[in-house]
Amino acid sequence: MPTLLIYQGYKFFFYANDHPPAHIHVMKAGRWAKIELGSTRVVYSSLKANEMRMVSMLLARHKNEFQEAWDDWFQR
């Protein structure tokens, strides 16, 4: 499970055997979100609204490096 970022309890990662489209998983305090990287569409989230705001900010800041990590891992 490649970890992309850990920040203030938020863990951004994808699974080693994940599937397209490119997306990330975010975990904090037992709550989860799954977000597509291209569109930044939230596929699923049990995070609180304020947590999702933080996730959105961090995703905006790190989206390119997350996409690059996905592409490198899956050799796309």
Chimera marker file (.cmm) of the C-alpha trace (Angstrom):
<marker_set name="trace">
<marker id="1" x="0.000" y="0.000" z="0.000" r="1" g="1" b="0" radius="0.5"/>
<marker id="2" x="2.022" y="3.004" z="-1.236" r="1" g="1" b="0" radius="0.5"/>
<marker id="3" x="1.568" y="5.940" z="1.121" r="1" g="1" b="0" radius="0.5"/>
<marker id="4" x="1.678" y="9.321" z="-0.603" r="1" g="1" b="0" radius="0.5"/>
<marker id="5" x="1.287" y="11.744" z="2.299" r="1" g="1" b="0" radius="0.5"/>
<marker id="6" x="0.676" y="11.738" z="6.034" r="1" g="1" b="0" radius="0.5"/>
<marker id="7" x="-0.344" y="15.124" z="7.409" r="1" g="1" b="0" radius="0.5"/>
<marker id="8" x="-2.057" y="15.930" z="10.715" r="1" g="1" b="0" radius="0.5"/>
<marker id="9" x="-3.531" y="12.435" z="10.943" r="1" g="1" b="0" radius="0.5"/>
<marker id="10" x="-4.632" y="12.252" z="7.286" r="1" g="1" b="0" radius="0.5"/>
<marker id="11" x="-3.109" y="9.377" z="5.347" r="1" g="1" b="0" radius="0.5"/>
<marker id="12" x="-3.253" y="9.577" z="1.536" r="1" g="1" b="0" radius="0.5"/>
<marker id="13" x="-2.534" y="6.305" z="-0.253" r="1" g="1" b="0" radius="0.5"/>
<marker id="14" x="-3.516" y="3.854" z="-2.941" r="1" g="1" b="0" radius="0.5"/>
<marker id="15" x="-3.481" y="0.079" z="-2.937" r="1" g="1" b="0" radius="0.5"/>
<marker id="16" x="-0.673" y="-1.756" z="-4.738" r="1" g="1" b="0" radius="0.5"/>
<marker id="17" x="-3.226" y="-3.717" z="-6.765" r="1" g="1" b="0" radius="0.5"/>
<marker id="18" x="-5.646" y="-0.812" z="-7.336" r="1" g="1" b="0" radius="0.5"/>
<marker id="19" x="-7.572" y="-0.283" z="-10.563" r="1" g="1" b="0" radius="0.5"/>
<marker id="20" x="-8.287" y="2.618" z="-12.932" r="1" g="1" b="0" radius="0.5"/>
<marker id="21" x="-9.352" y="5.321" z="-12.965" r="1" g="1" b="0" radius="0.5"/>
<marker id="22" x="-6.522" y="6.873" z="-10.980" r="1" g="1" b="0" radius="0.5"/>
<marker id="23" x="-7.732" y="7.624" z="-7.472" r="1" g="1" b="0" radius="0.5"/>
<marker id="24" x="-6.540" y="7.950" z="-3.905" r="1" g="1" b="0" radius="0.5"/>
<marker id="25" x="-7.828" y="6.781" z="-0.572" r="1" g="1" b="0" radius="0.5"/>
<marker id="26" x="-7.696" y="9.022" z="2.478" r="1" g="1" b="0" radius="0.5"/>
<marker id="27" x="-7.989" y="7.762" z="6.039" r="1" g="1" b="0" radius="0.5"/>
<marker id="28" x="-8.278" y="9.653" z="9.300" r="1" g="1" b="0" radius="0.5"/>
<marker id="29" x="-9.420" y="8.341" z="12.683" r="1" g="1" b="0" radius="0.5"/>
<marker id="30" x="-11.165" y="5.310" z="11.182" r="1" g="1" b="0" radius="0.5"/>
<marker id="31" x="-13.018" y="7.348" z="8.543" r="1" g="1" b="0" radius="0.5"/>
<marker id="32" x="-12.326" y="7.025" z="4.810" r="1" g="1" b="0" radius="0.5"/>
<marker id="33" x="-12.677" y="8.750" z="1.483" r="1" g="1" b="0" radius="0.5"/>
<marker id="34" x="-11.984" y="7.678" z="-2.079" r="1" g="1" b="0" radius="0.5"/>
<marker id="35" x="-11.346" y="10.452" z="-4.610" r="1" g="1" b="0" radius="0.5"/>
<marker id="36" x="-10.649" y="10.277" z="-8.346" r="1" g="1" b="0" radius="0.5"/>
<marker id="37" x="-7.505" y="12.180" z="-9.256" r="1" g="1" b="0" radius="0.5"/>
<marker id="38" x="-8.509" y="13.426" z="-12.715" r="1" g="1" b="0" radius="0.5"/>
<marker id="39" x="-11.874" y="14.932" z="-11.851" r="1" g="1" b="0" radius="0.5"/>
<marker id="40" x="-11.361" y="15.125" z="-8.057" r="1" g="1" b="0" radius="0.5"/>
<marker id="41" x="-14.812" y="13.518" z="-7.788" r="1" g="1" b="0" radius="0.5"/>
<marker id="42" x="-15.481" y="12.092" z="-4.341" r="1" g="1" b="0" radius="0.5"/>
<marker id="43" x="-16.479" y="8.474" z="-4.918" r="1" g="1" b="0" radius="0.5"/>
<marker id="44" x="-17.102" y="7.746" z="-1.238" r="1" g="1" b="0" radius="0.5"/>
<marker id="45" x="-16.548" y="9.558" z="2.027" r="1" g="1" b="0" radius="0.5"/>
<marker id="46" x="-17.317" y="9.009" z="5.674" r="1" g="1" b="0" radius="0.5"/>
<marker id="47" x="-15.094" y="11.958" z="6.639" r="1" g="1" b="0" radius="0.5"/>
<marker id="48" x="-16.629" y="14.947" z="8.399" r="1" g="1" b="0" radius="0.5"/>
<marker id="49" x="-17.252" y="18.123" z="6.368" r="1" g="1" b="0" radius="0.5"/>
<marker id="50" x="-14.318" y="19.972" z="7.950" r="1" g="1" b="0" radius="0.5"/>
<marker id="51" x="-12.061" y="16.974" z="7.262" r="1" g="1" b="0" radius="0.5"/>
<marker id="52" x="-13.134" y="16.940" z="3.612" r="1" g="1" b="0" radius="0.5"/>
<marker id="53" x="-12.276" y="20.638" z="3.346" r="1" g="1" b="0" radius="0.5"/>
<marker id="54" x="-8.764" y="19.833" z="4.563" r="1" g="1" b="0" radius="0.5"/>
<marker id="55" x="-8.542" y="16.866" z="2.171" r="1" g="1" b="0" radius="0.5"/>
<marker id="56" x="-9.626" y="19.101" z="-0.728" r="1" g="1" b="0" radius="0.5"/>
<marker id="57" x="-6.970" y="21.665" z="0.149" r="1" g="1" b="0" radius="0.5"/>
<marker id="58" x="-4.250" y="19.020" z="0.433" r="1" g="1" b="0" radius="0.5"/>
<marker id="59" x="-5.376" y="17.326" z="-2.775" r="1" g="1" b="0" radius="0.5"/>
<marker id="60" x="-5.226" y="20.633" z="-4.659" r="1" g="1" b="0" radius="0.5"/>
<marker id="61" x="-1.708" y="21.187" z="-3.354" r="1" g="1" b="0" radius="0.5"/>
<marker id="62" x="-0.420" y="17.652" z="-4.093" r="1" g="1" b="0" radius="0.5"/>
<marker id="63" x="-2.585" y="16.429" z="-6.992" r="1" g="1" b="0" radius="0.5"/>
<marker id="64" x="0.221" y="16.414" z="-9.579" r="1" g="1" b="0" radius="0.5"/>
<marker id="65" x="2.603" y="14.443" z="-7.382" r="1" g="1" b="0" radius="0.5"/>
<marker id="66" x="-0.174" y="11.981" z="-6.444" r="1" g="1" b="0" radius="0.5"/>
<marker id="67" x="-0.936" y="11.468" z="-10.156" r="1" g="1" b="0" radius="0.5"/>
<marker id="68" x="2.759" y="11.017" z="-10.918" r="1" g="1" b="0" radius="0.5"/>
<marker id="69" x="3.097" y="8.442" z="-8.130" r="1" g="1" b="0" radius="0.5"/>
<marker id="70" x="0.058" y="6.563" z="-9.479" r="1" g="1" b="0" radius="0.5"/>
<marker id="71" x="1.452" y="6.611" z="-13.030" r="1" g="1" b="0" radius="0.5"/>
<marker id="72" x="4.903" y="5.488" z="-11.878" r="1" g="1" b="0" radius="0.5"/>
<marker id="73" x="3.521" y="2.675" z="-9.736" r="1" g="1" b="0" radius="0.5"/>
<marker id="74" x="1.193" y="1.333" z="-12.420" r="1" g="1" b="0" radius="0.5"/>
<marker id="75" x="3.590" y="2.279" z="-15.265" r="1" g="1" b="0" radius="0.5"/>
<marker id="76" x="1.022" y="4.279" z="-17.210" r="1" g="1" b="0" radius="0.5"/>
<link id1="1" id2="2" r="1" g="1" b="0" radius="0.2"/>
<link id1="2" id2="3" r="1" g="1" b="0" radius="0.2"/>
<link id1="3" id2="4" r="1" g="1" b="0" radius="0.2"/>
<link id1="4" id2="5" r="1" g="1" b="0" radius="0.2"/>
<link id1="5" id2="6" r="1" g="1" b="0" radius="0.2"/>
<link id1="6" id2="7" r="1" g="1" b="0" radius="0.2"/>
<link id1="7" id2="8" r="1" g="1" b="0" radius="0.2"/>
<link id1="8" id2="9" r="1" g="1" b="0" radius="0.2"/>
<link id1="9" id2="10" r="1" g="1" b="0" radius="0.2"/>
<link id1="10" id2="11" r="1" g="1" b="0" radius="0.2"/>
<link id1="11" id2="12" r="1" g="1" b="0" radius="0.2"/>
<link id1="12" id2="13" r="1" g="1" b="0" radius="0.2"/>
<link id1="13" id2="14" r="1" g="1" b="0" radius="0.2"/>
<link id1="14" id2="15" r="1" g="1" b="0" radius="0.2"/>
<link id1="15" id2="16" r="1" g="1" b="0" radius="0.2"/>
<link id1="16" id2="17" r="1" g="1" b="0" radius="0.2"/>
<link id1="17" id2="18" r="1" g="1" b="0" radius="0.2"/>
<link id1="18" id2="19" r="1" g="1" b="0" radius="0.2"/>
<link id1="19" id2="20" r="1" g="1" b="0" radius="0.2"/>
<link id1="20" id2="21" r="1" g="1" b="0" radius="0.2"/>
<link id1="21" id2="22" r="1" g="1" b="0" radius="0.2"/>
<link id1="22" id2="23" r="1" g="1" b="0" radius="0.2"/>
<link id1="23" id2="24" r="1" g="1" b="0" radius="0.2"/>
<link id1="24" id2="25" r="1" g="1" b="0" radius="0.2"/>
<link id1="25" id2="26" r="1" g="1" b="0" radius="0.2"/>
<link id1="26" id2="27" r="1" g="1" b="0" radius="0.2"/>
<link id1="27" id2="28" r="1" g="1" b="0" radius="0.2"/>
<link id1="28" id2="29" r="1" g="1" b="0" radius="0.2"/>
<link id1="29" id2="30" r="1" g="1" b="0" radius="0.2"/>
<link id1="30" id2="31" r="1" g="1" b="0" radius="0.2"/>
<link id1="31" id2="32" r="1" g="1" b="0" radius="0.2"/>
<link id1="32" id2="33" r="1" g="1" b="0" radius="0.2"/>
<link id1="33" id2="34" r="1" g="1" b="0" radius="0.2"/>
<link id1="34" id2="35" r="1" g="1" b="0" radius="0.2"/>
<link id1="35" id2="36" r="1" g="1" b="0" radius="0.2"/>
<link id1="36" id2="37" r="1" g="1" b="0" radius="0.2"/>
<link id1="37" id2="38" r="1" g="1" b="0" radius="0.2"/>
<link id1="38" id2="39" r="1" g="1" b="0" radius="0.2"/>
<link id1="39" id2="40" r="1" g="1" b="0" radius="0.2"/>
<link id1="40" id2="41" r="1" g="1" b="0" radius="0.2"/>
<link id1="41" id2="42" r="1" g="1" b="0" radius="0.2"/>
<link id1="42" id2="43" r="1" g="1" b="0" radius="0.2"/>
<link id1="43" id2="44" r="1" g="1" b="0" radius="0.2"/>
<link id1="44" id2="45" r="1" g="1" b="0" radius="0.2"/>
<link id1="45" id2="46" r="1" g="1" b="0" radius="0.2"/>
<link id1="46" id2="47" r="1" g="1" b="0" radius="0.2"/>
<link id1="47" id2="48" r="1" g="1" b="0" radius="0.2"/>
<link id1="48" id2="49" r="1" g="1" b="0" radius="0.2"/>
<link id1="49" id2="50" r="1" g="1" b="0" radius="0.2"/>
<link id1="50" id2="51" r="1" g="1" b="0" radius="0.2"/>
<link id1="51" id2="52" r="1" g="1" b="0" radius="0.2"/>
<link id1="52" id2="53" r="1" g="1" b="0" radius="0.2"/>
<link id1="53" id2="54" r="1" g="1" b="0" radius="0.2"/>
<link id1="54" id2="55" r="1" g="1" b="0" radius="0.2"/>
<link id1="55" id2="56" r="1" g="1" b="0" radius="0.2"/>
<link id1="56" id2="57" r="1" g="1" b="0" radius="0.2"/>
<link id1="57" id2="58" r="1" g="1" b="0" radius="0.2"/>
<link id1="58" id2="59" r="1" g="1" b="0" radius="0.2"/>
<link id1="59" id2="60" r="1" g="1" b="0" radius="0.2"/>
<link id1="60" id2="61" r="1" g="1" b="0" radius="0.2"/>
<link id1="61" id2="62" r="1" g="1" b="0" radius="0.2"/>
<link id1="62" id2="63" r="1" g="1" b="0" radius="0.2"/>
<link id1="63" id2="64" r="1" g="1" b="0" radius="0.2"/>
<link id1="64" id2="65" r="1" g="1" b="0" radius="0.2"/>
<link id1="65" id2="66" r="1" g="1" b="0" radius="0.2"/>
<link id1="66" id2="67" r="1" g="1" b="0" radius="0.2"/>
<link id1="67" id2="68" r="1" g="1" b="0" radius="0.2"/>
<link id1="68" id2="69" r="1" g="1" b="0" radius="0.2"/>
<link id1="69" id2="70" r="1" g="1" b="0" radius="0.2"/>
<link id1="70" id2="71" r="1" g="1" b="0" radius="0.2"/>
<link id1="71" id2="72" r="1" g="1" b="0" radius="0.2"/>
<link id1="72" id2="73" r="1" g="1" b="0" radius="0.2"/>
<link id1="73" id2="74" r="1" g="1" b="0" radius="0.2"/>
<link id1="74" id2="75" r="1" g="1" b="0" radius="0.2"/>
<link id1="75" id2="76" r="1" g="1" b="0" radius="0.2"/>
</marker_set>
